[in-house]
Amino acid sequence: MQGEESLQFLGGTEGDSFPLVEINTCETEASEQWDYVLVADQRTQKNPRQAQQQQWFLEELSRKGFHHKKLQDKEKIFFGIRADSRIFNLYRTLLLEPENPAPGMEPATLTPIPATTRIRIVNFILNSKMAASDTFEDLVKDGVFETRFPLHKREEDLIKKWAQWRNMFHKQPIDEIRDYFGEKVALYFAWLGWYTYMLVPAAVVGVLIFLSGFALFDTSQISKEICEAHDIFMCPRGDHSRKYHRLSDTCTFAKLTHLFDNDGTVLFAIFMAVWATVFLEIWKRQRARVVLHWDLYGWDEDQEEMALQLINCPDYTLQPYQHSYLRSTAILVLSLLMICFLIGMAHVLVVYRVLVTALFSNLPILGEQVTTAVVVTGALVHYVTILIMTKVNKWVALKLCNFEKPRTFSERERKFTIKFFTLQFFVHFSSLIYIAFILGRINGHPGKSVRLAGLWKLEECHLSGCMMDLFVQMAIIMGLKQTLSNCVEYLCPWLAHKCRLRQGHMSQDPELKDWQRNYHLNSVNIFSLFDEFMEMMIQYGFTTIFVAAFPLAPLLSLLSNLVEIRLDAIKMVRLQKRLVPRKAKDIGTWLKVLETIGVLAVIANGMVIAFTSEFIPRMVYKYRYGPCRWGPRPEVDCLTGYVNHSLSLFYTKDFQDPDGIEDPEDVTECRYRDYRNAGDYNFSEQFWVLLAIRLAFLILFEHVALCIKLIAAWLVPDVPQMVKNKVLDEKYQRLLEKLRSSPRSTDV
C-alpha cells in the first residue's frame, strides 16, 4: 500500500473525464497482458457501499478504455487491469516521439508499446481523479481497495545478470534495467556505477595519504619531542580530570594523529576538489551518450506530463506558471526557522557531551578514557538523532512543498528535493561542523574557564588535537551509516517478505498464484528511488566535505557502494513490488545537489586545514620562528622546538581552586594548547599572526581549488562532440526529408 507520505506527494487531475474511445467488452485472458493489479479485501463484498464504489471505479476505468479481470482467494480479491491499445496510440500521436513511426503509417506496422510505457500511463490515470471526484488513494483510505501494483514479468534474465551477489564486480546491464524499470531507475544505477568506478582512484590516493603517515610514525620530529617530554606537565583539561598529565603520556595519540594530519592532507584535499569536478563532468558526458542511445535527447518532461493529462482527461486545462511573493517569503521564513531548530539540535548534542562528561567523571571504571567515551557516545547519539530527524525533515519538506503549490509533479519533485536535502545536510553535518570549527575554541584558559550555566566546564579537544576528535566522529558516523544502514536496508525487507510468504496461502491457479506472489512482495512508494538517491547524496557529502580529516572516507564509500548496488538490485527485483517506471533524460535536481556539495567541500576542507589541522602552525613555525627561519640547516630538523613553542604556559598558583587538583609532584607551572602570554593570559602575538595566515591560506586555497574546478569543467565538455554531431546530423536529415516531401521540392 502506498505510504501516507506518498499520498500527500502525488497530485491528481481536476475535473471530470469522459470516454476516450469506443471499445468492446471482451477481456484479455493472457496473464502477460495485465498492466496493473488492484487488490481489495473480501470483507468489502459484505459492505454494500464499498462494493458499489468498487463497481463504480471499475466502470469508470472501462469508460476510459480499460479491460479488467477478477480473481479471488479466501482473503483477497484481485482485479487485473489492462489499457486498450488505442490509449497508447494516442500517446504516440501527442508526443510524436522520434523513435516511433510517423503518424500516417498503418497501425499494423507500429512497434509494440514497451511495458514501462504501459505501466507509466496506467499509473498516471489511476492516480488521477475519476468522475466521482475520487482517486484510487481516496478509495484506499475508505477501505474500498487495499493496494495496487504493476506485475513483475520475465524478471529472470535481470536476476541472472544483475540481482545476484556473484555479479558484484560485473558491468551492470543498464539497457535491460531501463527496459524493465524505466529511465529514471536506469539513470540512477548508471550514475551509481560511475560514482563507484570513480571512487577507485580517490580511495587509492586516500589510502596512500593515510599510509604515508606511517613514515612519520616514529621519525616525525613533533612525535619525538612529545614522546620525550617527560618533564612537561599539561594542565587539567576538565572537571573530570583533576590532575596534571605528562605530555609524554599522549605519545601514541600524537603518532596516530600524524597518520591523517600531515603535509599530504593539503594535497589530498586539492585532489578531491579536482576529483569531484572531473567526476561530475565525465558523468555529464556519460549521461549524454546514454540518453542519445535511448533516443531521448530531445524529450521534454513538461510535454510528457501534459500529454498524460490530456490522455486521461481531454478537457484538461493548462495550469500556467504562478509566483507569489507572500507564499515564497513565508516558505523562506519557515525554512529558516526549521534550520535554526536543527542548529539548536546540534547545541543539544553539545550540552549532552558536557553533561555526560560530568557524569562519566564520577565513574572510576573509565579512568582516563572519559574523553574517548564521550566522543563515542556523542557520535552514537548523533546517529540516532539522524534517524529520527530524517522522518521529521521529510514531513516538514512535504508540508512546505504542498504549501508552495507547484504547477506539475516534476516541479513538485524538484522543490521537495531541494528542501529535504537542505534540512538533511544540517542534521548530518552539524556535529562535524561543531567539532571541526568550534570545539575547544571558546573554552577560555585554565585559570578562567567558560562554563555551561556557570556549572559545567565546556569540553575540550583531545590532548593530541581536535583532528583526532573529528577523525573519530567521521569514522563512527560513516561506519554506522554504511554498515547498519545496509544491513537494515536488506534484512528488514527480506525478513518481512519471508514472514508474509509463510502467512499467505498460495493458489493452484498459475495466474492467481503469480498475482499472489507479487502481492506478498514488500510495498514501494514514490519515495523508494528518492530515498536511494538521498542516501547516496549524503554519502557523497561525507566522502568530500571533511575528507581532509578522514582520508579513508572514499575507501569506505567504495566498499559500501559495491554492496549497495547489489542490495538495491536484489530489493527491486526480488523483494519489492515493481517500481512504477518513470521517463527521464538526466538525474534532475540531484546534479545541482552534487555541484553544491563540491563547492561546500572546497570551503570545508580549506577551513579544516586552516583552523583544525596543525598544518598552518607547523609551516609558520618552520619559516618564522624555528631554527630554519634564516635558511635551510641540514644538520637540524626545521620543526625542532615546535612542541614547546605551540604550548602556552600557565602558573598553577593562578588556578581558582588549586587545592582541588591532584598534585603528585611539586608542579608550579603547566602547559596547554593555545597561543597566550604567560601572566596575563591574553592572546599572544603568535596567535594574531597565525590567525592572519590562516585566513590568507583559506582564501588562497579556496580560490586555487575553485579555479582548478572551473578549468577542469571548461576542459572537459559536458557533451561529447560525437553526441553533438549525431544530434546535428539528425536535425539536418529531418530538414532534408521535409524539403524533399515539400510540393516545391521537385527540382531538389
C-alpha positions in Angstrom: 0.0 0.0 0.0 1.3 3.5 -0.7 2.5 5.3 2.4 0.8 8.3 3.9 3.7 10.5 2.7 3.3 9.4 -0.9 -0.4 10.3 -0.7 0.4 13.9 0.1 3.1 14.0 -2.6 1.1 12.8 -5.6 -1.1 15.3 -7.4 -4.3 14.5 -9.3 -6.2 15.8 -12.3 -9.0 18.1 -11.6 -12.3 17.9 -13.4 -14.4 15.1 -14.7 -13.3 12.9 -17.6 -15.2 11.1 -20.3 -14.6 8.2 -22.6 -11.7 8.4 -25.0 -12.6 5.6 -27.3 -15.3 3.1 -28.0 -14.1 -0.3 -27.0 -15.5 -3.8 -27.0 -16.1 -5.5 -23.6 -14.1 -8.7 -24.2 -11.5 -9.4 -21.7 -7.9 -10.4 -22.4 -7.0 -13.7 -20.9 -3.3 -13.9 -21.1 -1.7 -13.2 -17.8 1.2 -11.4 -19.5 -1.2 -8.8 -20.7 -2.3 -7.3 -17.4 -0.7 -3.9 -16.7 -1.8 -3.5 -13.1 -3.4 -5.5 -10.3 -5.8 -3.9 -7.8 -6.4 -5.6 -4.5 -9.4 -5.5 -2.2 -10.3 -7.4 1.0 -13.1 -10.0 0.8 -14.9 -8.1 3.6 -15.6 -5.3 1.2 -18.2 -7.5 -0.5 -20.2 -7.6 2.6 -20.4 -3.8 2.7 -22.8 -2.6 0.0 -21.3 0.9 -0.1 -17.8 -0.4 -0.6 -18.8 -3.0 -3.1 -20.7 -0.3 -5.1 -17.7 2.0 -5.0 -15.5 -0.8 -6.4 -18.0 -1.3 -9.2 -18.2 2.4 -10.0 -14.4 2.7 -10.1 -14.1 -0.3 -12.5 -16.9 1.1 -14.7 -15.1 4.4 -14.9 -11.9 2.6 -15.9 -13.9 0.8 -18.6 -15.2 4.1 -19.9 -11.6 5.4 -20.1 -10.6 2.4 -22.2 -9.6 -0.4 -19.8 -10.4 -4.1 -19.6 -10.4 -5.9 -16.2 -10.5 -9.4 -14.9 -11.5 -10.6 -11.4 -9.8 -13.4 -9.4 -10.1 -14.1 -5.7 -8.8 -16.3 -2.9 -10.1 -16.8 0.6 -9.0 -13.4 1.8 -8.4 -11.1 -1.1 -10.0 -10.1 -4.4 -7.6 -9.3 -7.3 -8.6 -7.1 -10.3 -6.3 -7.3 -13.3 -6.3 -4.1 -15.3 -5.3 -3.6 -18.9 -5.4 -0.5 -21.0 -6.7 -0.6 -24.6 -4.0 -0.2 -27.3 -5.7 3.0 -28.7 -4.8 4.9 -25.5 -1.1 4.3 -26.3 -1.6 5.2 -29.9 -3.0 8.5 -28.7 0.1 8.8 -26.5 2.3 8.3 -29.6 0.3 10.8 -31.6 0.5 13.5 -29.0 4.2 13.2 -28.3 5.4 12.3 -31.8 8.4 10.5 -30.3 11.4 10.3 -32.6 11.8 6.6 -32.1 8.2 5.9 -33.2 6.9 5.8 -36.8 5.2 8.7 -38.5 1.6 9.3 -37.6 0.5 8.4 -41.1 1.8 4.8 -41.0 -0.6 1.9 -40.7 -1.3 0.7 -37.2 -0.2 -2.8 -38.1 3.4 -1.6 -38.6 3.6 0.2 -35.3 6.2 -1.2 -32.9 4.8 -2.7 -29.6 4.4 -0.4 -26.7 7.1 -1.0 -24.1 5.9 -2.4 -20.8 7.4 0.6 -19.0 5.3 3.0 -21.0 2.2 1.0 -20.5 2.7 0.9 -16.7 3.6 4.6 -16.5 0.4 5.7 -18.4 -1.9 3.4 -16.4 -0.4 4.5 -13.2 -1.0 8.2 -14.1 -4.6 7.5 -14.9 -5.1 5.6 -11.6 -3.6 8.5 -9.7 -5.9 11.0 -11.3 -9.4 11.9 -10.2 -12.3 10.0 -11.6 -15.8 11.3 -12.5 -16.9 10.8 -8.9 -14.0 13.0 -7.8 -12.3 10.1 -6.1 -8.8 9.0 -6.7 -7.6 5.4 -6.1 -5.9 6.7 -3.0 -9.1 8.1 -1.7 -10.7 4.7 -2.1 -7.8 3.1 -0.3 -8.4 5.5 2.7 -12.0 4.5 2.7 -11.2 0.8 2.7 -12.7 0.1 -0.7 -9.3 -1.1 -2.1 -6.2 -2.2 -0.3 -3.4 -1.6 -2.7 -2.3 -1.7 -6.4 0.9 -2.7 -8.1 2.3 -3.5 -11.6 3.3 -7.1 -12.1 6.8 -8.4 -12.2 7.1 -10.1 -15.6 10.0 -12.0 -17.1 12.5 -10.8 -14.5 14.5 -14.0 -14.5 17.0 -12.7 -17.0 17.6 -9.5 -15.0 18.1 -11.6 -11.8 20.7 -13.7 -13.6 22.6 -10.8 -15.0 22.3 -8.3 -12.2 20.4 -9.1 -9.0 22.9 -11.7 -7.6 25.9 -11.3 -5.3 28.2 -13.1 -7.7 27.7 -10.2 -10.1 29.2 -7.7 -7.7 32.2 -6.9 -10.0 30.3 -7.3 -13.3 29.2 -4.5 -15.5 25.5 -3.5 -14.9 23.0 -4.2 -17.8 21.8 -0.6 -17.9 19.7 -1.2 -21.1 17.9 -4.1 -19.5 17.3 -2.1 -16.4 15.8 0.6 -18.5 13.6 -1.8 -20.3 12.3 -3.2 -17.0 12.2 -0.3 -14.6 12.3 2.8 -16.8 14.9 5.5 -17.5 14.8 7.1 -14.0 15.9 3.9 -12.3 18.4 3.1 -15.0 20.0 6.5 -14.8 20.3 6.1 -11.0 22.2 2.8 -11.4 24.2 4.3 -14.3 25.2 7.2 -12.1 25.8 5.0 -9.0 28.0 2.6 -11.1 30.0 5.6 -12.5 30.4 7.1 -9.0 31.6 3.8 -7.6 34.1 3.4 -10.5 35.4 6.9 -9.9 35.9 6.2 -6.2 38.6 3.7 -7.1 41.3 6.4 -7.7 40.1 8.5 -4.8 40.2 5.5 -2.5 43.7 4.6 -3.7 45.1 8.1 -3.2 43.3 8.4 0.2 44.9 5.1 1.4 48.3 6.2 0.2 48.0 9.5 2.0 46.9 7.6 5.2 49.8 5.1 4.9 52.3 7.8 4.2 51.7 8.9 7.7 53.3 5.7 8.9 56.5 7.0 7.5 56.3 9.7 10.2 55.1 7.4 12.9 58.5 7.1 14.5 60.5 9.6 12.5 58.4 12.8 13.0 60.2 15.4 15.0 57.0 16.5 16.6 56.2 13.0 17.8 59.7 12.5 19.1 59.5 15.7 21.1 56.1 14.7 22.6 57.3 11.2 23.5 60.4 12.6 25.2 58.6 15.4 27.0 58.6 13.6 30.4 59.2 16.9 32.3 56.4 18.9 30.7 53.1 18.7 32.6 49.7 19.5 30.9 47.1 21.4 32.8 43.9 19.6 33.8 41.6 19.6 30.8 38.2 19.5 32.5 36.3 18.8 35.7 36.6 15.0 35.0 40.4 15.2 35.0 41.6 17.0 38.2 45.3 16.2 37.9 48.3 17.0 35.7 49.3 14.8 32.8 52.8 14.4 31.4 52.9 15.4 27.8 54.7 12.1 27.0 51.5 10.3 28.0 50.0 11.4 24.7 52.8 9.8 22.7 50.7 7.1 21.0 47.9 9.5 20.1 50.3 12.0 18.7 51.8 9.4 16.4 48.3 8.3 15.3 47.3 11.9 14.6 50.1 12.3 12.1 48.6 9.5 10.1 45.9 11.9 8.8 47.3 15.3 9.8 50.4 15.7 7.7 51.6 17.7 4.7 49.9 15.3 2.3 46.5 16.3 3.7 46.6 19.6 1.7 47.4 17.8 -1.5 44.7 15.2 -0.9 42.1 18.0 -0.3 43.0 19.7 -3.6 43.0 16.3 -5.3 39.5 15.6 -4.1 38.3 19.1 -5.2 39.6 18.3 -8.7 38.2 14.7 -8.5 34.7 15.9 -7.7 34.7 18.2 -10.7 36.1 15.6 -13.1 33.6 13.0 -11.7 30.7 15.3 -12.5 31.9 16.5 -15.9 32.6 13.0 -17.1 29.3 11.8 -15.8 27.6 14.5 -17.8 29.3 13.1 -20.9 28.3 9.6 -19.9 24.7 10.7 -19.5 24.7 12.4 -22.9 25.8 9.1 -24.6 23.3 7.0 -22.7 20.4 9.4 -23.4 21.3 9.6 -27.1 21.4 5.8 -27.2 17.9 5.8 -25.8 16.7 8.3 -28.3 15.6 10.7 -25.5 17.9 13.7 -26.3 15.0 15.9 -27.4 12.5 14.5 -25.0 10.6 17.2 -23.0 9.4 16.4 -19.5 6.7 19.1 -19.5 5.3 17.9 -22.8 5.2 14.4 -21.5 3.2 15.4 -18.4 0.7 17.5 -20.5 0.2 14.6 -22.8 -0.6 12.3 -19.9 -3.1 14.8 -18.6 -4.8 15.1 -22.0 -4.9 11.3 -22.4 -6.6 11.0 -19.0 -9.0 14.0 -19.5 -9.4 15.8 -22.9 -11.0 18.7 -21.0 -7.8 19.3 -19.1 -6.8 23.0 -19.0 -3.2 24.0 -18.8 -2.0 25.3 -15.4 0.0 28.5 -16.0 3.2 29.3 -14.1 2.4 31.3 -10.9 4.5 33.0 -8.3 3.5 34.5 -5.0 6.0 36.7 -3.2 4.0 36.3 0.0 4.0 32.5 -0.2 7.7 32.4 -1.1 8.5 34.7 1.8 6.5 32.5 4.2 8.3 29.4 2.9 11.7 31.1 3.3 10.9 32.1 6.9 9.6 28.7 7.8 12.6 27.0 6.2 15.0 29.3 8.2 13.1 28.5 11.4 13.5 24.8 10.7 17.2 25.2 10.0 17.5 27.2 13.3 15.8 24.3 15.1 18.3 21.9 13.5 21.2 24.1 14.6 19.6 24.1 18.1 19.6 20.3 18.0 23.3 20.5 17.4 23.6 22.6 20.5 21.6 20.0 22.4 24.3 17.5 21.4 26.9 19.9 22.8 25.0 20.1 26.1 24.8 16.3 26.1 28.5 15.9 25.7 29.2 18.4 28.5 26.7 16.7 30.9 27.9 13.2 30.1 31.5 14.3 30.7 30.5 15.4 34.2 28.6 12.1 34.7 31.4 9.9 33.4 33.9 11.7 35.5 32.3 10.0 38.6 32.7 6.5 37.1 36.1 5.2 38.2 35.9 2.4 35.7 36.5 4.8 32.8 39.6 6.3 34.4 41.4 8.4 31.8 39.2 7.3 28.9 36.4 9.8 29.7 37.0 11.9 26.6 37.0 8.8 24.4 33.8 7.6 25.9 32.2 11.0 25.4 33.2 11.2 21.8 31.9 7.6 21.0 28.6 8.0 22.8 28.1 11.5 21.3 28.6 10.0 17.8 26.0 7.3 18.6 23.5 9.9 19.9 24.1 11.9 16.7 23.4 8.8 14.6 20.1 8.2 16.4 19.2 11.8 16.0 19.8 11.5 12.3 17.4 8.6 12.1 14.7 10.4 13.9 15.1 13.8 12.2 15.1 12.2 8.8 11.4 11.4 9.2 10.7 14.8 10.7 12.5 16.6 7.8 10.6 14.6 5.2 7.3 15.6 6.8 8.3 19.2 7.0 9.6 19.3 3.4 6.3 17.8 2.2 4.3 20.4 4.0 6.4 23.2 2.7 6.2 21.8 -0.8 2.4 21.4 -0.6 2.1 25.0 0.7 4.1 26.3 -2.3 1.6 24.6 -4.7 3.9 23.6 -7.6 2.5 23.5 -11.1 3.4 20.0 -12.1 4.6 16.8 -10.5 8.1 17.3 -11.9 8.3 20.8 -10.4 6.9 19.4 -7.1 9.7 16.8 -7.0 12.4 19.4 -7.7 11.3 21.7 -4.9 10.9 18.9 -2.5 14.4 17.6 -3.3 16.0 21.0 -2.5 14.1 21.5 0.7 14.6 17.9 2.0 18.3 17.9 1.2 18.9 21.3 2.8 17.4 20.0 6.1 19.2 16.7 5.9 22.5 18.5 5.4 22.2 20.4 8.7 21.2 17.2 10.5 24.1 15.1 9.2 26.9 17.7 9.4 26.0 19.8 12.4 28.1 17.9 14.9 31.0 17.7 12.4 31.0 21.4 12.0 30.9 21.9 15.7 33.9 19.6 16.3 35.9 21.0 13.4 35.5 24.7 14.0 34.0 25.3 17.5 35.2 22.6 19.9 37.9 23.8 22.2 38.0 27.3 20.8 35.7 29.1 23.2 36.9 27.5 26.5 38.9 30.3 27.8 42.1 29.3 29.6 42.9 27.1 32.7 42.5 29.9 35.2 39.3 31.2 33.8 37.2 28.5 32.0 33.9 29.1 30.2 31.2 27.0 31.9 27.8 26.0 30.8 25.2 27.6 33.1 28.1 28.5 35.3 28.4 24.9 36.4 29.9 22.5 33.8 33.1 23.2 32.0 32.9 23.0 28.2 34.6 20.0 26.7 37.9 20.4 25.1 39.7 18.7 22.2 41.8 15.6 22.7 45.3 16.2 24.1 46.7 15.4 20.7 44.4 18.0 19.0 41.0 18.4 17.5 41.8 16.4 14.3 41.6 13.3 16.4 38.1 14.1 17.6 37.0 14.9 14.0 38.5 11.7 12.7 36.8 9.5 15.3 33.4 11.2 14.7 33.7 10.7 10.9 34.8 7.1 11.3 31.9 6.2 13.7 29.1 8.0 11.7 30.3 6.7 8.3 30.8 3.2 9.7 27.4 3.1 11.2 25.6 4.5 8.2 27.4 2.2 5.7 27.2 -1.0 7.8 24.0 -0.7 9.9 22.0 1.1 7.2 22.9 -1.5 4.6 22.1 -4.4 7.0 18.7 -2.9 7.9 18.1 -2.0 4.3 18.4 -5.6 3.2 17.4 -7.7 6.3 14.2 -5.9 7.0 12.6 -6.4 3.5 14.0 -9.9 3.4 12.5 -10.9 6.7 9.2 -9.1 6.0 8.9 -10.9 2.7 9.6 -14.3 4.3 7.1 -13.8 7.0 4.4 -12.6 4.6 5.0 -15.7 2.4 4.6 -18.1 5.3 1.4 -16.4 6.4 -0.2 -16.5 2.9 -1.9 -19.4 1.2 -0.9 -19.7 -2.5 -3.5 -20.8 -5.1 -3.1 -23.6 -7.5 -4.2 -21.4 -10.4 -1.0 -20.2 -12.1 -2.3 -16.7 -12.9 -3.7 -16.1 -9.4 -0.6 -17.6 -7.9 1.5 -15.1 -9.8 -0.7 -12.2 -8.6 -0.4 -13.5 -5.0 3.3 -13.7 -5.3 3.5 -10.1 -6.4 1.1 -9.1 -3.7 3.3 -10.6 -0.9 6.3 -8.6 -2.0 7.3 -5.5 0.0 5.4 -2.3 -0.8 7.0 0.6 -2.6 6.0 4.3 -2.9 7.0 7.5 -4.6 10.0 7.8 -2.2 11.5 4.4 -2.9 14.0 5.7 -5.5 14.2 9.1 -4.0 15.4 7.7 -0.7 18.2 5.8 -2.5 19.3 9.0 -4.2 19.3 10.9 -0.9 21.3 8.2 0.8 24.0 8.5 -1.9 24.0 12.3 -1.8 24.7 12.2 2.0 27.4 9.6 1.5 28.9 11.8 -1.3 28.9 14.7 1.2 30.8 12.6 3.8 33.2 11.5 1.1 34.2 15.0 0.0 33.2 17.7 2.6 35.5 16.6 5.5 37.8 14.3 3.6 40.8 16.3 4.8 40.2 14.9 8.3 39.3 11.4 7.1 41.2 10.3 4.0 39.8 6.8 4.3 36.2 8.1 3.5 36.5 7.3 -0.3 37.6 3.7 0.6 34.6 3.2 2.9 32.3 4.6 0.3 33.7 2.4 -2.4 33.3 -0.8 -0.4 29.8 0.3 0.7 28.7 1.1 -2.9 29.8 -2.3 -4.2 27.4 -3.8 -1.7 24.7 -1.1 -2.2 24.3 -1.8 -5.9 23.6 -5.5 -5.3 21.4 -4.7 -2.4 19.3 -2.3 -4.4 19.1 -4.7 -7.3 18.0 -7.6 -5.2 15.5 -5.5 -3.4 13.9 -4.1 -6.5 13.8 -7.3 -8.5 13.2 -10.0 -5.8 11.9 -8.4 -2.6 9.8 -5.4 -3.6 6.8 -4.8 -5.8 7.7 -3.5 -9.2 8.6 0.2 -9.2 6.4 2.4 -11.5 8.7 3.3 -14.4 9.4 6.9 -14.9 10.9 8.6 -18.0 13.9 10.8 -17.6 16.9 12.0 -19.5 19.1 13.0 -16.5 19.2 12.7 -12.7 17.5 16.1 -12.4 18.0 18.3 -9.4 20.4 15.8 -7.9 23.1 17.1 -10.3 22.8 20.6 -8.8 23.0 19.0 -5.3 26.2 17.3 -6.3 27.6 20.6 -7.7 26.7 22.3 -4.4 28.4 19.7 -2.4 31.5 20.1 -4.5 31.7 23.8 -3.6 31.0 23.2 0.1 33.7 20.5 0.1 36.3 23.1 -1.1 35.2 25.6 1.6 35.0 23.0 4.4 38.3 21.3 3.6 40.1 24.7 3.4 38.7 25.6 6.8 39.7 22.2 8.3 43.3 22.6 7.0 43.4 26.3 8.1 41.8 26.1 11.5 41.6 22.4 12.7 44.8 20.9 11.4 48.3 21.7 12.7 49.5 22.3 9.1 49.5 26.1 9.3 51.1 26.4 12.7 53.8 24.0 11.6 54.5 25.9 8.5 54.6 29.3 10.3 57.0 27.9 12.9 59.2 26.4 10.3 59.7 29.6 8.4 59.2 32.3 11.0 60.1 31.0 14.5 62.1 27.8 14.0 65.8 27.1 13.5 65.4 27.3 9.7 63.9 30.8 9.7 67.2 32.2 8.3 67.6 29.4 5.8 67.9 25.6 5.4 70.0 23.9 8.1 70.7 20.2 7.0 72.1 19.3 10.5 68.8 20.1 12.3 65.2 19.4 11.7 63.3 22.6 11.0 60.5 21.7 13.4 62.8 21.3 16.4 61.2 23.1 19.3 57.8 23.3 17.8 56.0 21.4 20.6 57.4 23.8 23.3 56.5 26.8 21.0 52.9 25.7 20.5 52.1 25.2 24.2 51.2 28.2 26.4 52.5 28.5 30.0 50.2 28.7 33.0 51.2 29.2 36.6 49.5 26.8 38.9 49.1 29.4 41.6 46.6 31.2 39.3 44.1 28.3 39.5 40.8 29.3 41.1 40.9 26.1 43.2 44.5 24.9 43.2 43.9 22.7 46.3 41.3 20.6 44.4 43.9 19.4 41.9 45.8 16.2 42.5 49.5 17.2 42.6 51.7 14.2 42.8 54.8 16.4 42.4 55.6 20.0 43.2 54.2 21.4 39.9 54.4 25.2 39.7 53.6 25.6 36.0 51.7 23.6 33.4 51.1 23.9 29.7 48.0 23.9 27.5 47.3 24.1 23.8 46.8 27.8 22.8 48.8 30.9 22.0 48.6 33.1 25.1 51.0 35.2 27.1 52.2 33.9 30.4 51.0 36.0 33.3 48.1 38.0 31.8 46.9 35.1 29.6 45.9 37.3 26.8 46.3 36.2 23.2 49.9 36.5 22.1 51.5 38.0 19.0 51.8 34.5 17.5 48.0 34.0 17.8 47.3 37.0 15.7 50.0 36.2 13.2 48.6 32.7 12.9 45.0 33.9 12.5 46.0 36.3 9.7 47.9 33.5 7.9 45.1 31.0 8.4 42.6 33.4 6.8 45.0 34.2 4.0 45.5 30.5 3.4 41.8 29.8 3.4 41.2 32.5 0.8 44.1 31.3 -1.3 43.1 27.6 -1.0 39.5 28.2 -2.0 40.4 30.4 -4.9 43.0 28.0 -6.2 40.7 24.9 -5.8 37.8 26.7 -7.4 39.9 27.9 -10.3 41.1 24.3 -10.8 37.5 23.2 -10.7 36.5 25.8 -13.3 39.4 24.9 -15.6 38.6 21.2 -15.3 34.9 21.9 -16.1 35.9 24.0 -19.1 38.5 21.5 -20.3 36.0 18.6 -20.2 32.9 19.4 -22.3 29.6 18.3 -20.8 28.5 16.8 -24.1 30.9 14.7 -26.3 31.5 16.0 -29.8 30.2 12.7 -31.2 26.9 13.3 -29.5 26.6 16.8 -30.7 27.5 15.8 -34.3 24.9 13.0 -34.3 22.2 15.3 -33.0 23.2 17.9 -35.6 23.1 15.3 -38.3 19.6 14.1 -37.3 18.3 17.6 -37.4 19.8 18.0 -40.8 18.3 14.8 -42.1 14.8 15.7 -40.8 15.0 19.1 -42.6 16.1 17.4 -45.8 13.2 14.9 -45.5 10.8 17.8 -45.1 12.3 19.6 -48.0 12.1 16.6 -50.3 8.4 16.0 -49.4 7.5 19.6 -49.9 5.5 20.5 -53.1 8.1 23.0 -54.2 11.0 20.5 -53.9 10.6 18.9 -57.3 13.8 20.5 -58.5 15.8 19.3 -55.5 
